[in-house]
């Protein structure tokens, strides 16, 4: 039985950075970590494809999944925030404008023309 030569195989540094950035994007750096995980994950997959002895494709895929999943969640949260609070601001603005239109005719009497 032949033992694999682990000394000659090397794990891609970009893949390690990708998976670490993917985890950090969920814990500490929301947007930046996700972008770094996606970019370095794609770079790692290209590096692994070009070097047959290089390992770490699973780490790169994990970093890509974490990064893309985080970006979808982050963008969805921002969109939901804008829809909810934008709607509240819009409705309150309409209410203020409609009250101002009704009360302005009562405060300022019309000027008679002679």
KOLTORVEX-790130 format. One record per atom (N, C-alpha, C, O): residue number from 1; residue in three letters; atom name; x, y, z. Coordinates in steps of 0.1 Angstrom, whole numbers, always signed. Layout:
BEGIN
SITE marfi volum keke    c1    c2    c3
SITE   NUM   ALA   CA     X     Y     Z
...
This chain:
BEGIN
SITE marfi volum keke    c1    c2    c3
SITE     1   UNK    N    +8   -12    +0
SITE     1   UNK   CA    +0    +0    +0
SITE     1   UNK    C    +9   +12    +0
SITE     1   UNK    O   +18   +14    +8
SITE     2   UNK    N    +6   +21    -9
SITE     2   UNK   CA   +14   +33   -11
SITE     2   UNK    C    +8   +45    -3
SITE     2   UNK    O    -4   +48    -4
SITE     3   UNK    N   +17   +52    +4
SITE     3   UNK   CA   +12   +63   +12
SITE     3   UNK    C   +12   +76    +3
SITE     3   UNK    O   +21   +78    -5
SITE     4   UNK    N    +1   +84    +4
SITE     4   UNK   CA    +2   +97    -3
SITE     4   UNK    C   +13  +106    +1
SITE     4   UNK    O   +16  +106   +13
SITE     5   UNK    N   +18  +114    -8
SITE     5   UNK   CA   +29  +123    -5
SITE     5   UNK    C   +23  +136    -1
SITE     5   UNK    O   +20  +145   -10
SITE     6   UNK    N   +21  +138   +12
SITE     6   UNK   CA   +15  +151   +17
SITE     6   UNK    C   +25  +162   +17
SITE     6   UNK    O   +21  +174   +17
SITE     7   UNK    N   +38  +159   +16
SITE     7   UNK   CA   +48  +170   +16
SITE     7   UNK    C   +47  +178    +3
SITE     7   UNK    O   +50  +190    +3
SITE     8   UNK    N   +44  +171    -8
SITE     8   UNK   CA   +44  +178   -21
SITE     8   UNK    C   +30  +186   -24
SITE     8   UNK    O   +30  +195   -32
SITE     9   UNK    N   +20  +182   -17
SITE     9   UNK   CA    +7  +188   -19
SITE     9   UNK    C    +6  +200   -10
SITE     9   UNK    O   +10  +200    +2
SITE    10   UNK    N    +0  +211   -15
SITE    10   UNK   CA    -1  +223    -8
SITE    10   UNK    C   -15  +228    -9
SITE    10   UNK    O   -22  +228   -19
SITE    11   UNK    N   -21  +234    +2
SITE    11   UNK   CA   -34  +239    +2
SITE    11   UNK    C   -33  +254    -2
SITE    11   UNK    O   -24  +261    +2
SITE    12   UNK    N   -42  +258   -10
SITE    12   UNK   CA   -43  +272   -16
SITE    12   UNK    C   -45  +282    -4
SITE    12   UNK    O   -54  +280    +3
SITE    13   UNK    N   -37  +292    -4
SITE    13   UNK   CA   -38  +302    +6
SITE    13   UNK    C   -51  +310    +4
SITE    13   UNK    O   -57  +314   +13
SITE    14   UNK    N   -54  +312    -9
SITE    14   UNK   CA   -66  +320   -12
SITE    14   UNK    C   -79  +312    -7
SITE    14   UNK    O   -88  +319    -3
SITE    15   UNK    N   -78  +299    -8
SITE    15   UNK   CA   -90  +291    -3
SITE    15   UNK    C   -91  +293   +12
SITE    15   UNK    O  -103  +294   +17
SITE    16   UNK    N   -80  +293   +19
SITE    16   UNK   CA   -81  +295   +34
SITE    16   UNK    C   -86  +309   +37
SITE    16   UNK    O   -94  +310   +46
SITE    17   UNK    N   -81  +319   +30
SITE    17   UNK   CA   -86  +332   +32
SITE    17   UNK    C  -101  +333   +29
SITE    17   UNK    O  -108  +341   +36
SITE    18   UNK    N  -105  +326   +19
SITE    18   UNK   CA  -119  +327   +15
SITE    18   UNK    C  -128  +321   +25
SITE    18   UNK    O  -138  +328   +29
SITE    19   UNK    N  -125  +310   +31
SITE    19   UNK   CA  -134  +304   +41
SITE    19   UNK    C  -133  +312   +54
SITE    19   UNK    O  -143  +313   +61
SITE    20   UNK    N  -122  +317   +57
SITE    20   UNK   CA  -121  +325   +69
SITE    20   UNK    C  -129  +338   +68
SITE    20   UNK    O  -136  +342   +77
SITE    21   UNK    N  -128  +344   +56
SITE    21   UNK   CA  -135  +357   +53
SITE    21   UNK    C  -150  +354   +53
SITE    21   UNK    O  -158  +362   +58
SITE    22   UNK    N  -154  +342   +48
SITE    22   UNK   CA  -168  +338   +48
SITE    22   UNK    C  -174  +337   +62
SITE    22   UNK    O  -185  +341   +65
SITE    23   UNK    N  -166  +331   +71
SITE    23   UNK   CA  -170  +330   +85
SITE    23   UNK    C  -170  +344   +92
SITE    23   UNK    O  -180  +347   +99
SITE    24   UNK    N  -160  +352   +89
SITE    24   UNK   CA  -159  +365   +96
SITE    24   UNK    C  -170  +374   +91
SITE    24   UNK    O  -175  +383   +98
SITE    25   UNK    N  -175  +372   +79
SITE    25   UNK   CA  -186  +380   +73
SITE    25   UNK    C  -199  +379   +82
SITE    25   UNK    O  -207  +388   +82
SITE    26   UNK    N  -201  +367   +87
SITE    26   UNK   CA  -213  +364   +95
SITE    26   UNK    C  -211  +369  +110
SITE    26   UNK    O  -221  +371  +117
SITE    27   UNK    N  -198  +371  +114
SITE    27   UNK   CA  -196  +375  +128
SITE    27   UNK    C  -192  +389  +130
SITE    27   UNK    O  -197  +396  +139
SITE    28   UNK    N  -182  +394  +122
SITE    28   UNK   CA  -177  +407  +125
SITE    28   UNK    C  -178  +418  +114
SITE    28   UNK    O  -182  +429  +117
SITE    29   UNK    N  -174  +414  +102
SITE    29   UNK   CA  -174  +424   +91
SITE    29   UNK    C  -185  +420   +81
SITE    29   UNK    O  -181  +413   +71
SITE    30   UNK    N  -197  +425   +82
SITE    30   UNK   CA  -208  +420   +74
SITE    30   UNK    C  -205  +421   +59
SITE    30   UNK    O  -205  +411   +52
SITE    31   UNK    N  -204  +433   +53
SITE    31   UNK   CA  -204  +434   +39
SITE    31   UNK    C  -190  +431   +33
SITE    31   UNK    O  -188  +424   +23
SITE    32   UNK    N  -180  +436   +40
SITE    32   UNK   CA  -166  +435   +35
SITE    32   UNK    C  -161  +420   +35
SITE    32   UNK    O  -155  +416   +26
SITE    33   UNK    N  -165  +413   +46
SITE    33   UNK   CA  -161  +399   +47
SITE    33   UNK    C  -167  +391   +35
SITE    33   UNK    O  -161  +382   +30
SITE    34   UNK    N  -180  +394   +32
SITE    34   UNK   CA  -186  +387   +21
SITE    34   UNK    C  -180  +389    +8
SITE    34   UNK    O  -178  +380    +0
SITE    35   UNK    N  -176  +401    +5
SITE    35   UNK   CA  -170  +405    -8
SITE    35   UNK    C  -156  +398    -9
SITE    35   UNK    O  -153  +393   -19
SITE    36   UNK    N  -149  +399    +2
SITE    36   UNK   CA  -135  +392    +2
SITE    36   UNK    C  -136  +377    +0
SITE    36   UNK    O  -129  +371    -7
SITE    37   UNK    N  -146  +371    +7
SITE    37   UNK   CA  -148  +356    +6
SITE    37   UNK    C  -152  +353    -9
SITE    37   UNK    O  -147  +343   -14
SITE    38   UNK    N  -160  +361   -15
SITE    38   UNK   CA  -164  +358   -29
SITE    38   UNK    C  -152  +359   -39
SITE    38   UNK    O  -149  +351   -47
SITE    39   UNK    N  -145  +370   -37
SITE    39   UNK   CA  -133  +373   -46
SITE    39   UNK    C  -122  +363   -45
SITE    39   UNK    O  -117  +357   -54
SITE    40   UNK    N  -118  +360   -32
SITE    40   UNK   CA  -107  +351   -30
SITE    40   UNK    C  -112  +337   -33
SITE    40   UNK    O  -103  +328   -36
SITE    41   UNK    N  -124  +333   -31
SITE    41   UNK   CA  -129  +320   -35
SITE    41   UNK    C  -128  +317   -50
SITE    41   UNK    O  -123  +307   -54
SITE    42   UNK    N  -131  +327   -58
SITE    42   UNK   CA  -130  +325   -72
SITE    42   UNK    C  -115  +325   -76
SITE    42   UNK    O  -111  +317   -85
SITE    43   UNK    N  -107  +333   -70
SITE    43   UNK   CA   -93  +333   -73
SITE    43   UNK    C   -87  +319   -69
SITE    43   UNK    O   -78  +314   -76
SITE    44   UNK    N   -91  +314   -58
SITE    44   UNK   CA   -86  +301   -53
SITE    44   UNK    C   -90  +290   -63
SITE    44   UNK    O   -82  +281   -66
SITE    45   UNK    N  -102  +290   -67
SITE    45   UNK   CA  -106  +279   -77
SITE    45   UNK    C   -98  +280   -90
SITE    45   UNK    O   -95  +270   -95
SITE    46   UNK    N   -96  +292   -95
SITE    46   UNK   CA   -87  +293  -107
SITE    46   UNK    C   -73  +289  -104
SITE    46   UNK    O   -67  +282  -113
SITE    47   UNK    N   -68  +292   -92
SITE    47   UNK   CA   -54  +287   -89
SITE    47   UNK    C   -53  +272   -88
SITE    47   UNK    O   -44  +266   -92
SITE    48   UNK    N   -64  +266   -82
SITE    48   UNK   CA   -64  +252   -80
SITE    48   UNK    C   -65  +244   -94
SITE    48   UNK    O   -59  +234   -96
SITE    49   UNK    N   -73  +250  -103
SITE    49   UNK   CA   -75  +244  -116
SITE    49   UNK    C   -62  +245  -124
SITE    49   UNK    O   -59  +236  -131
SITE    50   UNK    N   -54  +255  -122
SITE    50   UNK   CA   -42  +257  -130
SITE    50   UNK    C   -30  +249  -124
SITE    50   UNK    O   -21  +246  -131
SITE    51   UNK    N   -31  +246  -111
SITE    51   UNK   CA   -20  +238  -105
SITE    51   UNK    C   -26  +224  -100
SITE    51   UNK    O   -33  +224   -90
SITE    52   UNK    N   -24  +213  -107
SITE    52   UNK   CA   -30  +200  -104
SITE    52   UNK    C   -26  +195   -90
SITE    52   UNK    O   -34  +188   -85
SITE    53   UNK    N   -15  +198   -85
SITE    53   UNK   CA   -11  +193   -72
SITE    53   UNK    C   -16  +201   -60
SITE    53   UNK    O   -15  +197   -49
SITE    54   UNK    N   -23  +212   -63
SITE    54   UNK   CA   -28  +221   -52
SITE    54   UNK    C   -41  +216   -47
SITE    54   UNK    O   -50  +211   -55
SITE    55   UNK    N   -43  +217   -34
SITE    55   UNK   CA   -56  +213   -27
SITE    55   UNK    C   -63  +225   -22
SITE    55   UNK    O   -58  +236   -22
SITE    56   UNK    N   -75  +223   -18
SITE    56   UNK   CA   -83  +234   -11
SITE    56   UNK    C   -95  +238   -19
SITE    56   UNK    O  -101  +248   -16
SITE    57   UNK    N  -100  +230   -29
SITE    57   UNK   CA  -111  +233   -37
SITE    57   UNK    C  -124  +233   -28
SITE    57   UNK    O  -133  +241   -30
SITE    58   UNK    N  -125  +224   -18
SITE    58   UNK   CA  -136  +224    -9
SITE    58   UNK    C  -136  +236    +0
SITE    58   UNK    O  -147  +241    +3
SITE    59   UNK    N  -125  +241    +4
SITE    59   UNK   CA  -124  +253   +12
SITE    59   UNK    C  -129  +265    +4
SITE    59   UNK    O  -136  +274    +9
SITE    60   UNK    N  -124  +265    -9
SITE    60   UNK   CA  -128  +276   -17
SITE    60   UNK    C  -143  +276   -20
SITE    60   UNK    O  -150  +287   -20
SITE    61   UNK    N  -149  +265   -22
SITE    61   UNK   CA  -164  +264   -24
SITE    61   UNK    C  -171  +268   -11
SITE    61   UNK    O  -181  +275   -12
SITE    62   UNK    N  -166  +264    +0
SITE    62   UNK   CA  -172  +267   +13
SITE    62   UNK    C  -172  +283   +15
SITE    62   UNK    O  -182  +289   +19
SITE    63   UNK    N  -161  +289   +11
SITE    63   UNK   CA  -160  +303   +12
SITE    63   UNK    C  -169  +310    +3
SITE    63   UNK    O  -175  +320    +6
SITE    64   UNK    N  -170  +305    -9
SITE    64   UNK   CA  -180  +311   -19
SITE    64   UNK    C  -194  +309   -14
SITE    64   UNK    O  -202  +319   -15
SITE    65   UNK    N  -198  +298    -9
SITE    65   UNK   CA  -211  +296    -4
SITE    65   UNK    C  -214  +306    +7
SITE    65   UNK    O  -225  +312    +8
SITE    66   UNK    N  -205  +307   +17
SITE    66   UNK   CA  -207  +316   +28
SITE    66   UNK    C  -208  +330   +23
SITE    66   UNK    O  -216  +338   +28
SITE    67   UNK    N  -199  +334   +14
SITE    67   UNK   CA  -199  +348    +9
SITE    67   UNK    C  -212  +351    +2
SITE    67   UNK    O  -218  +362    +4
SITE    68   UNK    N  -216  +343    -8
SITE    68   UNK   CA  -228  +345   -16
SITE    68   UNK    C  -240  +345    -7
SITE    68   UNK    O  -249  +353    -9
SITE    69   UNK    N  -241  +336    +2
SITE    69   UNK   CA  -253  +335   +11
SITE    69   UNK    C  -254  +347   +20
SITE    69   UNK    O  -265  +352   +23
SITE    70   UNK    N  -242  +352   +25
SITE    70   UNK   CA  -242  +364   +33
SITE    70   UNK    C  -246  +376   +25
SITE    70   UNK    O  -254  +384   +30
SITE    71   UNK    N  -241  +377   +12
SITE    71   UNK   CA  -245  +389    +4
SITE    71   UNK    C  -260  +389    +1
SITE    71   UNK    O  -266  +400    +1
SITE    72   UNK    N  -266  +377    -2
SITE    72   UNK   CA  -280  +377    -4
SITE    72   UNK    C  -288  +381    +8
SITE    72   UNK    O  -298  +388    +7
SITE    73   UNK    N  -284  +376   +20
SITE    73   UNK   CA  -290  +379   +32
SITE    73   UNK    C  -289  +394   +35
SITE    73   UNK    O  -298  +400   +40
SITE    74   UNK    N  -277  +399   +33
SITE    74   UNK   CA  -274  +413   +36
SITE    74   UNK    C  -282  +422   +27
SITE    74   UNK    O  -289  +432   +32
SITE    75   UNK    N  -282  +420   +14
SITE    75   UNK   CA  -290  +428    +5
SITE    75   UNK    C  -305  +427    +7
SITE    75   UNK    O  -312  +437    +6
SITE    76   UNK    N  -310  +415   +11
SITE    76   UNK   CA  -324  +413   +14
SITE    76   UNK    C  -328  +421   +27
SITE    76   UNK    O  -338  +427   +27
SITE    77   UNK    N  -319  +421   +36
SITE    77   UNK   CA  -322  +428   +49
SITE    77   UNK    C  -322  +443   +46
SITE    77   UNK    O  -330  +450   +52
SITE    78   UNK    N  -313  +448   +38
SITE    78   UNK   CA  -313  +463   +35
SITE    78   UNK    C  -325  +466   +27
SITE    78   UNK    O  -331  +477   +30
SITE    79   UNK    N  -329  +458   +18
SITE    79   UNK   CA  -341  +460   +10
SITE    79   UNK    C  -354  +460   +19
SITE    79   UNK    O  -362  +469   +17
SITE    80   UNK    N  -355  +451   +28
SITE    80   UNK   CA  -366  +450   +37
SITE    80   UNK    C  -366  +462   +46
SITE    80   UNK    O  -377  +468   +49
SITE    81   UNK    N  -355  +466   +51
SITE    81   UNK   CA  -354  +478   +59
SITE    81   UNK    C  -359  +491   +52
SITE    81   UNK    O  -366  +499   +57
SITE    82   UNK    N  -354  +492   +39
SITE    82   UNK   CA  -358  +504   +31
SITE    82   UNK    C  -373  +503   +28
SITE    82   UNK    O  -380  +514   +28
SITE    83   UNK    N  -379  +492   +26
SITE    83   UNK   CA  -393  +490   +23
SITE    83   UNK    C  -401  +494   +35
SITE    83   UNK    O  -411  +501   +34
SITE    84   UNK    N  -397  +489   +46
SITE    84   UNK   CA  -405  +491   +58
SITE    84   UNK    C  -404  +506   +63
SITE    84   UNK    O  -414  +512   +64
SITE    85   UNK    N  -392  +510   +65
SITE    85   UNK   CA  -391  +524   +70
SITE    85   UNK    C  -393  +534   +59
SITE    85   UNK    O  -397  +546   +62
SITE    86   UNK    N  -391  +531   +47
SITE    86   UNK   CA  -394  +540   +36
SITE    86   UNK    C  -409  +542   +35
SITE    86   UNK    O  -414  +553   +32
SITE    87   UNK    N  -416  +531   +36
SITE    87   UNK   CA  -431  +532   +36
SITE    87   UNK    C  -437  +539   +48
SITE    87   UNK    O  -446  +547   +46
SITE    88   UNK    N  -431  +538   +60
SITE    88   UNK   CA  -435  +545   +71
SITE    88   UNK    C  -433  +560   +70
SITE    88   UNK    O  -441  +568   +73
SITE    89   UNK    N  -421  +564   +65
SITE    89   UNK   CA  -418  +578   +62
SITE    89   UNK    C  -427  +583   +51
SITE    89   UNK    O  -432  +595   +53
SITE    90   UNK    N  -430  +576   +41
SITE    90   UNK   CA  -439  +580   +30
SITE    90   UNK    C  -453  +582   +35
SITE    90   UNK    O  -459  +592   +32
SITE    91   UNK    N  -458  +573   +43
SITE    91   UNK   CA  -471  +575   +48
SITE    91   UNK    C  -473  +586   +58
SITE    91   UNK    O  -482  +594   +58
SITE    92   UNK    N  -463  +588   +67
SITE    92   UNK   CA  -463  +599   +76
SITE    92   UNK    C  -462  +612   +69
SITE    92   UNK    O  -468  +622   +73
SITE    93   UNK    N  -454  +613   +58
SITE    93   UNK   CA  -453  +625   +50
SITE    93   UNK    C  -466  +628   +43
SITE    93   UNK    O  -470  +640   +43
SITE    94   UNK    N  -473  +618   +38
SITE    94   UNK   CA  -486  +621   +32
SITE    94   UNK    C  -496  +626   +42
SITE    94   UNK    O  -504  +635   +39
SITE    95   UNK    N  -495  +620   +54
SITE    95   UNK   CA  -505  +624   +65
SITE    95   UNK    C  -502  +639   +69
SITE    95   UNK    O  -511  +646   +71
SITE    96   UNK    N  -489  +642   +70
SITE    96   UNK   CA  -486  +656   +74
SITE    96   UNK    C  -490  +666   +63
SITE    96   UNK    O  -496  +676   +66
SITE    97   UNK    N  -488  +662   +50
SITE    97   UNK   CA  -492  +671   +40
SITE    97   UNK    C  -507  +672   +38
SITE    97   UNK    O  -512  +683   +35
SITE    98   UNK    N  -514  +662   +41
SITE    98   UNK   CA  -529  +663   +40
SITE    98   UNK    C  -535  +671   +51
SITE    98   UNK    O  -544  +678   +49
SITE    99   UNK    N  -529  +670   +63
SITE    99   UNK   CA  -533  +678   +75
SITE    99   UNK    C  -530  +692   +72
SITE    99   UNK    O  -538  +701   +76
SITE   100   UNK    N  -518  +695   +67
SITE   100   UNK   CA  -514  +709   +64
SITE   100   UNK    C  -524  +715   +54
SITE   100   UNK    O  -527  +727   +54
SITE   101   UNK    N  -528  +707   +44
SITE   101   UNK   CA  -537  +713   +34
SITE   101   UNK    C  -551  +716   +39
SITE   101   UNK    O  -557  +725   +35
SITE   102   UNK    N  -555  +708   +48
SITE   102   UNK   CA  -569  +710   +54
SITE   102   UNK    C  -569  +721   +64
SITE   102   UNK    O  -578  +729   +64
SITE   103   UNK    N  -558  +722   +72
SITE   103   UNK   CA  -558  +733   +83
SITE   103   UNK    C  -554  +746   +77
SITE   103   UNK    O  -557  +756   +84
SITE   104   UNK    N  -547  +747   +66
SITE   104   UNK   CA  -542  +760   +61
SITE   104   UNK    C  -554  +768   +56
SITE   104   UNK    O  -553  +781   +57
SITE   105   UNK    N  -565  +763   +52
SITE   105   UNK   CA  -577  +771   +48
SITE   105   UNK    C  -584  +776   +60
SITE   105   UNK    O  -591  +787   +58
SITE   106   UNK    N  -583  +770   +71
SITE   106   UNK   CA  -589  +775   +83
SITE   106   UNK    C  -581  +786   +90
SITE   106   UNK    O  -587  +795   +96
SITE   107   UNK    N  -568  +786   +89
SITE   107   UNK   CA  -560  +795   +96
SITE   107   UNK    C  -559  +809   +88
SITE   107   UNK    O  -560  +819   +94
SITE   108   UNK    N  -558  +808   +75
SITE   108   UNK   CA  -556  +821   +68
SITE   108   UNK    C  -570  +823   +61
SITE   108   UNK    O  -574  +816   +52
SITE   109   UNK    N  -577  +834   +65
SITE   109   UNK   CA  -589  +837   +59
SITE   109   UNK    C  -587  +843   +45
SITE   109   UNK    O  -577  +849   +42
SITE   110   UNK    N  -597  +840   +36
SITE   110   UNK   CA  -595  +846   +22
SITE   110   UNK    C  -596  +861   +22
SITE   110   UNK    O  -603  +867   +30
SITE   111   UNK    N  -588  +867   +13
SITE   111   UNK   CA  -588  +882   +12
SITE   111   UNK    C  -599  +886    +3
SITE   111   UNK    O  -600  +882    -9
SITE   112   UNK    N  -608  +895    +8
SITE   112   UNK   CA  -619  +900    -1
SITE   112   UNK    C  -613  +909   -12
SITE   112   UNK    O  -605  +917    -9
SITE   113   UNK    N  -619  +908   -24
SITE   113   UNK   CA  -615  +917   -35
SITE   113   UNK    C  -626  +928   -36
SITE   113   UNK    O  -638  +924   -38
SITE   114   UNK    N  -622  +940   -36
SITE   114   UNK   CA  -632  +951   -37
SITE   114   UNK    C  -634  +955   -51
SITE   114   UNK    O  -642  +965   -53
